[in-house]
Amino acid sequence: MKKILFILVSLSSTLSFSQKNSSKFSVNYNRNVETYFLAEILSAEHRKNNKDFELYKIKECSVYQPIVNNALKKYAYLKDSDIALATAKINDILLEKYGSGNDILMKPLMYHKEFPATEWINDYQFINNNLTKEQNKEVTQLIKNYLSELSKFYTKENIGQFFVENKTFYHGGIKEYNKHIPAGFTNAMEQFYGESFNSYTILISPMMMWPIEDHEGRGIGTNVILKSGKTDVYEIASPFVRVENKGQFGYDNQFQARFLSIHEFGHSFVNKEVYQHKSELEKFKDLFEKSNLKEMMIKTGGYGDHQTCVVEHLVRLGEIETAKIQKDSERAKKLEEYHLKNNFIFLPLLQEKLKEYHSNRKKYRKFGDFVPKLLEVFENSNIEYINNALAQNKKEKP
């Protein structure tokens, strides 16, 4: 299974470590996120959609993810509980009716104060520009009702005790991830994108299951707009290393740790700028769907939507530029090769276009100002170019 799926406060959990040269950065874990993924494990047998994959994840990941194994042993009696049924139901509804996966639940989990609290940090509203206003309201209420039940489940079953019992492992995972993060990378990102956020937090999630192959895991980026108007951004990371010996915690791979972190934080800079150009994005839709690109993007990471394809290209462009700003040419080259191999064929053209951005930062003060220019790369393409680039890319793969 060679897919990486990317989908997107100062936390009260302990065990936080600051990145050198950036007090806004930390590595942590979040009880809301971990409680949700526990409920997801319990819900597997009740799923109508993706049931086989959910059961496969449990069978596979419980072998090398100690937290998953510990949870299965401790909470086996809850597999037919109300929260198991509710979790299966919300995931089936989101997928069947709205075409969404569990990644959209990460934002409301972060908007909700950390369990056992029952309040919200700020008003949460679900927004998807592919849905109607009424549909967005329906999803918002569906999610809020579910999180209310998840909060009650946390308290009723004393889930907090699980984190006390496994504190050493979470502590180890935080330290393991943190050691691979390049000093000052958020400063480099802010320099490239021309704006900044209030805080940057990596949330390890040893409870999140994603079958590990070649040190590839799953990252989900999200953010929270505080009542002050400031924004906190997050990366939620599944393990990407199989835990096979004592002293391992699932995050000891430098390339994947750096890639996932900068990638997911990049979504907070890029998504909001790209999605406001819906009419321009529509010009690329026909090319995306009639060429071979849609099929290849689905194989790459489940990116079956033309807007997502554009976003994922630009986020990867930002990763490469961040490495260059940090004068890490080795990382930049490795990222270029890695992404081209995974069918991000517009990157060379985007890099060429970006020269105008770098040479005129007085005009383009932030990345969002230049996004319309980058969208021209996609709009002005053609099916022949796309299919030839994909074919050449396939030919060059080992």
N, C-alpha and C positions, 0 to 999 in steps of 0.2 A: 504494500500500500504506500505508494510514493506521492502522497499529496500533502501539501502544507495548506491549511485552511486559515485565512485571515479575515478574518471578518473585518472592526474600534474593533482635598480633605486630609487632612492629616489623620490617618487611621488610628483607632484606639488600640489595635493589636500591638503587642510589643515586638521586639526583635527587628528594629529598623536600623539600616545602615546608610550613611550619607556618602554620595559619590564625591570624590576629591574635586575641589574647585567648583562645586555646585551644591549649595545648601538646599536647592529646590528639588533635588533628586533623592529617591530612596527606594529600597527593595523591601517588600513586606508580604503579608498575606492578609486576606480579608475573610472574616467569618461568614458573611452573607454569601460570598461566592462559593466557599467550600461547602456550606450547608446546601446550597442549590445543587451542586454536583453530587453530593451525597444522595439527595432526593432523586436525582436523575438516575443514579445507579439502582436505587430501589424500584424505580418505575419501569425498568427495561421490559419485564415480562408482560406489562400491560399496554405497551405501545401497539398501535395499529399500523403506523408507518415506521419504516426503518428498524423494525423489531430485530431482524436477524443481525443487522450491523451493531445495534446496541448490545445484544447478547454476546456478539463476537468481541466487542471492546472489553466487556467484563472478563471474558475468558482469557483474552490476550493480556490485558493490562494488569490484571490482578497478580500475574506471575512476577512482574518486575516493577510494580508500583506499590511499595509497602503500605502507603496510606489507604489505597483502594482495598488492599487485602485486609487491613485492620478494620476498615469500615464494614466490609462484608461479614466478617466474623462477629463484630459487636452488634450490628443492626439487622441481622438476617431476619429477625422476628417482625420487622417492619415492612417486609416486601409486599404485603397486601394492605398496608395502612392507607389512611385517607390522603396523606401527602404523596404517597407513591401513585395513587390513582389520579390525583390532581395534577401531578407533574407530567404524567403520560398524556393526560387530556390536553393540557395547555400546549405541549409540544406538537401534538397531532393537529390541533386547531390552527396553530401558527403556520404549520407547514401546508396543510390542506387548503385552508381558506385564504391565507395571506402570503404564502410562498416564502416564509421566513424560517430560519433555523434558530437554535438556542443562543446564538451570538447576540441577538437583539435583547436578550434578558440581562446581559451584563450591565448595560447602562442603568436600568432601574435598580439593579442590585447595588450599584454604587451611589445612586441618588438616595437610597434608603439608608438611614443611620444604621450603624453596625449593630447586629443582633447582640443582646436581647432587646435593644431599643425598638420601639414601634413607630417612631416618627420618621419624617423624611427631611433630608438636608435642604431640599428646595422642591418646588413643584415639578413633578415629572410629567412630560407629555411625549407620547410616541409620535414621531414624524417620519414618514416615508413618502417621497415625492412620486412614487408609483401608485400610491393609494389615494382614495378620495378623503376629504376632510372627515366625513362620517366614519369611514373605515379606520382612520387614525384614532378617532375617539373611541371606537370599539376596542381596538387593540390596547389603548391606554388603560381602559377600565378593566379589561381582562387581566392585564399584567398587575395592576394595583391590587385587585382582588386576590390574585395568586400569592403575591408577596406578603399579604396580610396573613394568609394561611401558613406560609413558610416561616414567618416570624413566630407564630403560635407553636408550630412544630418544634422550632429551636428551643423554646422555653419548656414545653411539655416534656420533651424527651431529654432535656438537659444536655444538648449537643455541645455546649461549651466545655463540658468535662472531657470530651474527646480531644479537644485542642490542648487541654492541660496535659492529658496523658501522652500526647504526641508532640509536645513542645520541643523536645530535643531534635526531632526530625525536621520540623518547620524551621527551627533555628539554623540547622545545618544547610537546608536548601537555600535559605536567604544568603548565607555566607558564600555558598558555592556559586550562586548566580552572580552575586555582587563582585566577586574577584575578577570576572571576565569583562566587566564594563569599562570602556575606555574613558579615562578622566576627561571631563569637560565636553563630552559629546553633545549635551543639551545646549551648551553655548554655541557650538558649531552649527547645530540645527537652527537655532534662533538667528544666527548670522545669515544662513542661506535663505530661510523663509521670511526674514524681515519682521518677525513678531515673536512674542514670548507668551508663555502661560505661567500660571501661579505656581504649579508644582508638577513634577513628573514622577510617577510611581510605578514600579514593576511589581506586580502581584504574582508570586509563585502560586500555582494551584496543583499541588500533588494529588488532589482528588479528581482533577479533570482527566478524563481518559481520551487518549489519542494514540493508536498503535504506532510504536516507534520503529522506524526503519532508517538507517543511515543518519542517525542523530537529527531526524526531522520531527518536529512537534507542531503544536497548534498555538497560535497567538491570537488574541482578540483585543483590539484597541477600542477604548471608549473614553468619554470625558464627562465631567460634571460641571455645570455652570452654577456657581455659588450665588447666594442672595446679594453678595457684594458686586456681582457682575464679573468677577474673576473666574478663570477656568482651570480646573485640575484635570490632568490627563493621565491615563492608565494603560498599561499593557498587562493582560492576564495571560499567563504562560503555563501550558501543560509541561510535564517533564519531556525532555528530548534525549535523555540518556537512560538506558535500562539499568536499574539498580540491581547489581548482582553480588555485591560485597558490602560488608559493614563499612561505614564511613563514606558511602556514596549516597547522593540525594536526588539524582535525576537531572542536574543542570550543569554538569561539568563538561561543556563543549564551547570553546570560545567563539567560533564562527557563528554557531546557531544563537548563542546568547546575545551577541552584538547585533546580528541580523534581525532577530525578532524584536528586540527592544527599539532600535532605531526605526524599523519598519512600522511597528504599531503606534509609536508616538507620531510618526509621520502622517498617519491617517488623520490625526486631529488638526494638522496644518492644512492638509490637502482636501479632505472630503467636503468641508464647508465651502471651499472656493469652487470646486468643480460642479457640485450639484446645483448651484444657482444658475448654471448655464444650460438648462434643460433643452432649450430650442437648438442650441449649437450641437449638443450631444446627439440629438435626433438625426443630424446629418450623417453621423457615423454609423447609426443603427443598421442601415441597409447593408453597408459594407461588412459590418461585423457578422451579420446573420447569413449573408449570401456567400461569403468567402469561407475558407476552412478555419477561420480564426475562432469562431464560437466553439466549435468542436474541440479545438486544441486547448482553449482556455478552460473549458470544463475539465479536461483531463489534467491540466496543470494544477488547478486548485478549486474547481467548482465555480469558476467565474463565468457564468452563462449569461450575463447581462452586459450590454454594451457600455453602460455607465461605469459599472464596476471594472471593466477591462481598462478604461481610461484612467480611473482612479489608481488602480494597481500599478499601471505604468509610471504614473507621476510620483507615487510613493517610492517606487524603486529608483527613480531618477534622483529623488532626494537622498536616499541612502548613499548612493555613489558620490553625490556632491558633498555630503557631510564628511565622508572619508577623505575626500580631496582637501577640504578645508582643514582637516586635522593632519594633513600631510602624510596620510597613511595610504600611499600609492598601492601597496600590496593588497590591502583590503578593498580598495576601489576596483582594482583589476579583477580580483576574485569575484566581487559582486557583479561586475559587468558580465563575466563569463557565465556565472551561475544563472543570472536572469535571462540572458540570451538563450542559454540551453533550455530554459523553461518557457520559451515561446514569447518573450516580451520583445517582439521584433521591432517595435518603434523606438526603442531606446537610443540607437545611434542617431536617428533623425531628431529626436528630442534633445539630445546632447548638443547637436549642431545648432539647433534653434536657441538653446539656452545661452549661447555666446552673447546674444543681443541683451539678454537679461543682466548678465554679469558686467557688460560694458556700459550699461546705462542705468545704474541703480538709483540715480536721482529721479529718473522718470518712473521706474518700476521699484518703488520703495519696498514693496513686499511681494511675495510670490503670487498672491491672488491677483495683483495688478497685471501679471504676465500670463496668467492662465489662458485668457482668450487667444493669445499668440500660440501657445502650446497646443490648444485644441485644433488649430489649423493643420497641424501635422496629421491628425486623424481624419479631419474633414476632407483634406486634399489628396488622400490616398486613393488607391483603386484596388479592385479585386485581384488583378493580375500581380501587382506588386506584393500584396499580402500573401497570396498562395505561393509565389516564387520564394519569398523570404522564409516561409514556413517549411517549404520543401528543402531549401538549402540548409536550413537549421537542422532538419531531421537527418539530412545526409551527413552532416558534420558531427552528429552525436556519436560517442563511442559505442 
